């Protein structure tokens, strides 16, 4: 099934133009400063924060710094008339962008799009986890090894971990996967949301890493590759031309797509 969906976009970022994908360009403007009340469902509390990064509305989902850093909050009140001592206020540091637009296709587990920059990793990751803090520092390396996706038995992974990867795959723990050219990215829900990255070139997987920071290949990586294999098989059966056109595909868990991209929108259009 094919779905056409459009929701009005708050952000003013400019998308690159493609032959069949042109978005109206909007000039960036300076956000209006505000003091906002943010409700944190997991803590059942509401606190005030200073905001000078975004044009916020009631209902927006945000992340903040301070003692509730990493907790997803919901803006419940926006105040523009204020004078505060900044040393006594923490700040809003990230706005979760839940607007989507483009053409989508349904698979058994995912909503899939070939529209470039739609459901991009930089957007979807905030649906699942907070932005890194200033104290976070990440480094990675590669042993230059690779293996064919069609022969995952060649993957150097422990049998017990391979089995747990199958469980994650069958349990729909891979919530999101994107292949943009040769660069792959996935979000796998475990104890927390883990990010898996890899390169896919000529049928081979390389540079495979996961933010669970194991020193060996993990169940999150294995589950991701099983999903990637399914998606590429589905593309070959039904959507080969669409994928070849831009070399981009993004797949998002159906329940997440409906709950965030549709149920939380107040405006937009949907065509089935």
C-alpha positions in Angstrom: 0.0 0.0 0.0 1.2 3.5 -0.8 0.6 6.5 1.5 1.0 10.2 0.7 1.4 12.3 3.8 2.1 15.9 4.6 2.3 17.8 7.9 3.1 21.5 8.2 6.7 21.9 9.2 7.7 24.2 12.0 11.4 24.1 11.4 12.9 26.5 8.8 15.7 24.3 7.5 16.1 24.3 3.7 16.0 20.9 1.9 18.1 20.3 -1.2 16.2 20.3 -4.4 15.7 17.0 -6.4 14.0 16.6 -9.8 10.8 15.2 -8.2 11.3 16.5 -4.7 11.2 20.3 -4.2 10.2 21.9 -1.0 9.4 25.6 -0.7 12.4 27.4 0.8 11.8 29.4 3.9 14.2 32.0 5.2 15.5 31.3 8.7 14.4 33.6 11.5 15.6 34.2 15.0 13.6 32.2 17.5 11.5 34.2 20.0 12.9 34.0 23.6 10.6 32.5 26.1 10.3 30.9 29.6 8.4 27.6 29.2 6.8 25.2 31.7 7.9 21.7 30.8 6.1 18.5 32.1 8.1 15.3 32.4 5.8 12.3 32.3 8.3 9.9 33.7 8.9 12.1 36.7 5.4 13.5 37.0 6.7 17.0 37.6 6.6 20.4 35.8 9.6 22.8 35.9 10.4 26.2 34.2 13.2 26.6 31.6 14.6 29.4 29.6 14.5 29.0 25.8 16.3 31.0 23.2 16.8 28.3 20.5 13.4 27.4 19.2 9.9 28.8 18.5 8.0 26.6 21.0 4.3 25.9 21.2 2.3 24.0 23.8 2.6 20.3 23.1 6.1 20.4 21.7 8.5 17.7 22.9 11.8 18.9 24.2 15.0 18.0 26.0 16.6 20.2 28.7 19.9 20.5 30.5 20.2 20.2 34.3 19.1 17.5 36.6 16.4 16.2 34.2 18.8 16.0 31.2 17.9 13.0 29.1 14.3 13.0 30.1 11.7 13.8 27.4 9.5 16.7 28.4 6.3 18.3 27.0 5.9 22.0 26.8 2.6 22.9 28.7 3.0 26.7 28.8 4.9 29.4 26.9 5.6 32.8 28.4 7.1 35.7 26.4 6.7 38.5 29.0 9.5 37.8 31.6 12.7 39.0 33.3 14.8 36.3 34.9 18.2 35.7 36.4 19.8 33.3 33.9 22.0 31.8 36.6 18.9 30.3 38.2 17.4 28.7 35.1 18.3 25.7 33.0 17.7 25.7 29.3 15.8 23.9 26.6 18.5 22.3 24.4 16.6 20.2 21.8 13.2 20.2 20.1 11.9 16.9 18.8 10.8 17.4 15.2 7.8 15.2 14.7 6.6 16.5 11.3 7.0 14.3 8.2 6.1 14.7 4.6 6.6 12.5 1.6 5.5 9.3 0.0 5.4 6.1 2.1 4.9 2.4 1.5 3.8 -0.3 3.9 5.7 -3.5 4.7 4.7 -6.1 7.3 6.7 -4.3 10.0 7.6 -0.9 8.8 6.6 2.3 7.0 9.1 2.8 4.2 10.0 5.9 2.2 12.4 6.6 -0.7 12.0 10.4 -0.5 15.5 11.8 0.3 15.8 13.4 3.7 12.4 12.1 4.8 12.6 10.2 8.2 16.3 11.1 8.3 18.5 9.7 11.1 19.1 13.1 12.6 15.3 13.6 13.1 14.3 10.1 14.1 17.0 9.6 16.7 15.4 12.3 18.9 12.2 10.4 18.9 14.0 7.7 20.8 16.8 9.3 22.8 18.2 12.5 24.2 21.1 14.4 22.5 24.6 13.8 23.8 25.9 16.0 26.5 29.0 18.2 26.5 30.8 15.5 28.5 30.1 12.8 25.9 33.0 12.1 23.6 32.9 9.3 21.1 35.7 7.7 19.0 35.6 4.7 16.7 38.0 2.6 14.7 37.8 -0.1 12.1 39.8 -3.3 11.4 38.9 -3.0 7.7 37.2 -6.4 7.7 33.9 -7.1 5.8 31.5 -10.0 5.1 28.7 -10.5 2.6 25.2 -9.8 3.9 23.9 -12.8 2.0 26.3 -15.1 4.0 25.9 -13.8 7.5 27.4 -17.1 8.8 30.7 -15.4 7.8 30.1 -12.8 10.5 32.5 -13.2 13.4 29.9 -13.3 16.2 29.4 -15.7 19.2 26.7 -18.3 18.8 24.8 -17.2 21.9 24.8 -13.5 20.8 23.7 -14.6 17.3 20.7 -16.3 19.0 19.8 -13.2 21.0 20.1 -11.2 17.8 17.5 -13.5 16.2 15.2 -12.8 19.3 15.6 -9.1 18.8 14.9 -9.4 15.1 11.7 -11.5 15.7 10.7 -9.3 18.6 10.7 -6.1 16.4 13.4 -4.4 18.5 14.9 -2.8 15.4 12.7 0.3 15.4 14.3 2.3 12.5 16.8 1.6 9.7 18.1 4.0 7.0 20.4 3.3 4.0 21.6 6.5 2.4 24.0 5.5 -0.4 26.4 3.2 1.2 25.9 4.5 4.8 23.6 2.6 7.0 22.1 3.6 10.4 19.6 1.9 12.7 18.0 2.3 16.1 17.6 -0.8 18.2 15.5 -0.8 21.4 17.1 -2.7 24.2 17.8 -1.6 27.7 17.9 1.8 26.0 17.9 2.9 22.4 21.1 1.9 20.7 22.5 3.3 17.5 24.0 0.9 14.9 26.1 2.2 12.0 27.7 0.4 9.1 28.8 0.6 5.4 27.1 -1.4 2.7 29.1 -1.7 -0.5 28.6 -4.2 -3.3 26.7 -6.6 -1.0 29.3 -6.4 1.8 29.0 -5.1 5.4 31.9 -3.2 6.9 32.6 -0.6 9.7 29.9 -2.2 11.8 29.5 -0.4 15.2 27.0 -0.1 18.0 26.6 2.4 20.9 26.3 -0.5 23.4 30.1 -0.3 23.1 30.8 -4.0 23.2 34.3 -4.9 22.1 32.8 -7.6 19.8 29.8 -7.8 17.4 26.6 -7.6 19.4 22.9 -8.7 19.2 21.8 -5.2 18.1 24.1 -5.3 15.1 23.0 -8.8 14.2 19.3 -8.0 14.4 19.9 -4.8 12.3 21.5 -6.9 9.5 18.6 -9.3 9.5 16.2 -6.4 9.0 18.5 -4.9 6.3 18.4 -8.2 4.4 14.6 -8.3 4.6 14.3 -4.7 3.4 16.7 -5.1 0.5 14.8 -8.2 -0.6 11.5 -6.3 -0.4 13.0 -3.5 -2.5 14.2 -5.9 -5.1 10.8 -7.5 -5.3 8.7 -4.4 -5.5 10.5 -1.1 -5.3 13.8 -1.4 -7.3 13.3 1.6 -9.5 12.3 3.9 -6.5 15.4 2.9 -4.6 17.8 3.3 -7.6 16.5 6.8 -8.3 18.0 8.4 -5.2 19.8 5.5 -3.4 17.9 6.3 -0.2 15.5 4.3 1.9 14.3 4.8 5.5 12.1 2.4 7.4 10.3 3.3 10.6 8.3 1.0 13.0 4.6 1.2 12.1 3.4 1.9 15.6 6.0 4.7 16.1 5.0 6.3 12.8 1.3 6.3 13.6 1.7 7.5 17.2 4.3 10.3 16.6 4.0 11.3 12.9 0.2 11.2 12.7 -1.5 11.1 16.2 0.5 14.1 17.5 -0.2 16.3 14.5 -2.9 18.9 14.5 -2.7 19.7 10.8 -1.7 17.9 7.6 -3.1 15.7 4.9 -3.2 11.9 4.4 -3.9 10.1 1.1 -4.3 6.3 0.9 
